[in-house]
Amino acid sequence: MTETPSRRRAPAMEPDQRRAMIVAAALPLVVEYGAAVTTAKIARAAGIGEGTIFRVFEDKDAVLAACMAEVLRPDDTVTHLEAIARDQPLAARLTEAAEVMRGHMDRIGDVAGALASVGRLRRPDLPRTHGDAGGSGDGTDGSDSRNSGTGDDGRAGHGGTRGPLPDREAGLAAPRAALAALFAPDRDALRLPPERLADTFQMLLMASGRPSAPEPLTTGELVDLFLHGALDPAKQHPGSTGTPQAR
């Protein structure tokens, strides 16, 4: 009689690895469904049983909070900023940097916006304003009962979002330092230290990406405006410096 071969089990993961895998699977679903995404959907996307989620997360709110914390992490953004070639002109460096930073802010906006419609999760202090992030699951699609339920304050049961979320300054400091390094090769030609210029450029990027902007600047327009100011030299009166004279 032929023996049926035993099914091989997938190798075990460390809890941190399992958490990262679940968050990676959940992020696109959070963007698509917001807080209404179910843990059953997340489990199917991750290729695991639904119960596995609750071995590393207390409930669905904890998964959503982990998704928000993940997009707030600046690690990948800093890596891309540090990879920008320093031997190209400053304008080209800043154009690349602006694209990287805007991509990071857009990812934050996608997740925060998706979680904002219901208001169950508190929004951390984000670089872009999208209203309070939140939402609730509908408990359908076979989801665990822990997917639903809110406390008296409108936040999730079990005390709402748990775990530390990166604060605004912590999320901005590392990208700002990477931006300063992009200014450094031109230090002798700069009007201000690279650190101050990096801070200003970062704030300009954040302001230009706000949802209420009537006509957002393109990346090229933003970099040109930052480097050369608002006045068009070709349209200034002869002899005009474009700056007020001290009296």
Residue, then its C-alpha position, 0 to 999 in steps of 0.5 A: m500500500t502506498e503511503t500518503p506523504s505528510r503535508r509539510r508545514a511552513p517554517a515558523m516565523e518570529p512574532d516580529q516577522r509575522r507582524a510585518m508580513i500581516v501589515a504588508a498584506a493589510l496595507p493595500l486592503v486598508v487603502e481600498y476598504g478603510a477601517a471596514v476591512t475584515t481580518a478574514k480578508i487580511a488573512r486571505a491576502a497574507g495566506i494564513g489562517e485568521g487566527t494567526i492574526f490574533r496570535v500577534f495582534e490583540d484585535k483588528d484595531a491593533v492591525l490598523a494602528a500598525c498599518m498607520a505606524e508603518v506608513l509613518r516610518p521614514d526608513d525607506t524614504v531616508t534610504h532613497l534620499e541618501a541614494i540621490a547622487r551628489d555629483q549632479p546639480l542642486a536643482a536635480r538633487l532637489t527634484e529627486a528629493a521632492e519626488v521621494m518626499r511627495g511619494h512618502m506623504d502620499r502613502i501616508g495620506d492614502v492610509a490616513g484618508a482611508l481610515a478617516s471616514v468613520g472616525r474610530l481610530r485617532r489620527p496621529d500627528l501627520p505631515r499632511t492633514h486628512g482629518d481624524a483617521g478611523g473606522s470600524g469593521d462590519g464583522t462580516d466575511g467571517s471576521d472575528s467578533r473582535n473586529s467591531g465594538t467601540g468605547d464610550d469615547g467613540r474609539a475602539g473597544h479595549g481602549g482603542t488604538r494601542g502602542p506608540l505611534p511615531d510623533r510628527e517630529a520623529g517622523l520628520a527629523a531623519p528625512r530632514a537630515a538626509l535633505a541637509a546632506l543634499f544641500a551640503p555639496d553647495r555649502d559655499a554658495l548657499r545663503l543659509p546653512p544646509e540644515r535651515l534650508a532643508d527644514t524650509f524645503q521640507m515645510l514647503l513640500m508639506a504645505s504644497g501637498r495639502p489637500s486644500a491647495p487650489e492648484p498644487l505646484t508641480t515638482g519642477e515649479l516647487v524646486d524652481l520657486f525654492l531656488h530662485g524666489a517668486l520674482d521673474p528676473a526677466k520682468q523686473h524693472p532695470g536696476s531693481t534688486g527685487t528686495p526692499q531697501a533698508r531705510 
